[in-house]
Amino acid sequence: MTDGDQGAAHAKTGRMSGSAKVRLNITIVLVLGSLALVWVSFLTPYLHTCDDQVARVGRLALVQSCRPLSVTDPPVLAMLIAAGLLLFSLFPDLSALEIFGVFRLERQLKEQAEEQEKRHGDTMDAIHRLEVSQKVSQQLQVNVVAEKTAETAARVGELAALQDEKREHFESDAS
Amino acid sequence: MSLTPPDLGKPYSTEADRADAREALLLYWVAIESLIKLAKQPASQWSDQQKSLFPSPSAQGGPPEPPDRRLQRWLDIYSDEINLVRDVRSRLVHGGTLVTDPELRGAVYLARHVVSSAMGVLPSQAEPVWARNTLAQAAAS
């Protein structure tokens, strides 16, 4: 069993292994860290991101334009993506994680897809077997009915041919 | 004396013909059931009307055969026919398996003969409605 599996198993049972706990802590730190980065960047002159822009006034061709960090900036985004990946490893049932308009992480549920495919195949096999068995059973029933009706018709013919004789026998026994 | 056995393999030409045959078989069966019921009844409980339904032929100089004894013999001799008519009729009514035209045609033919023998009339005289009315009323009396 891998760490991921163990983590998943423990997550399911409500208990966590040491490794899972570490990953959870790192995730929390990463999320809080990214929030702290954005917060500090907004409230202080530190941690700003700067770009070169064409100057419209003055002698310099380019000037630096700085602004606070946002969640779409690479450092914050990297931290959030790392946190997302760790969350994936902690919760295997998660198929996607998204911060709208910022990023979206999707898990390829290959195992689930394979299992579903296998189940579908099994179901189709069972249906096929059922259909075949129903057809065989119906055919047998048809054969039995055909035999029975042919038998009855033959018996009717035999008895019909005996009626005169039987009548005579019946009447003669009376006397 | 008897009706010529029908060509049992011949299918009914129309649905109406088959429906008539079906109706005839059901009526004959009511008559046969009445006869069976009567046969199981002790002779002492037979009414005069019931006794008068059956002929009492006798050997020359011998005593006439009591109707209850005649009916018992009838039941023994025609048990195969009765069972077959019962089977076909049950399948017709309860719709279990399909009743083929030869089966139906044959069952009607046999039922007519069975009823006419019990009552001592010619098969051609044992019309379904007559047989049903005569025997059902007698059995109920």
Interface residues (C-beta under 8 A of the other chain):
Chain A: V145 K148 T149 T152 A153 R155 V156 G157 L159 A160 A161 Q163 D164 K166 R167 H169 F170 E171 D173 A174 S175
Chain B: M1 S2 P5 P6 L8 G9 P57 S58 A59 Q60 G62 E65 R70 R73 W74 I77 Y78 D80 E81 L84 D87 V88 T97 L98 V99 T100 P102 E103 G106 A107 Y109 L110 H113 S117 G120 P123
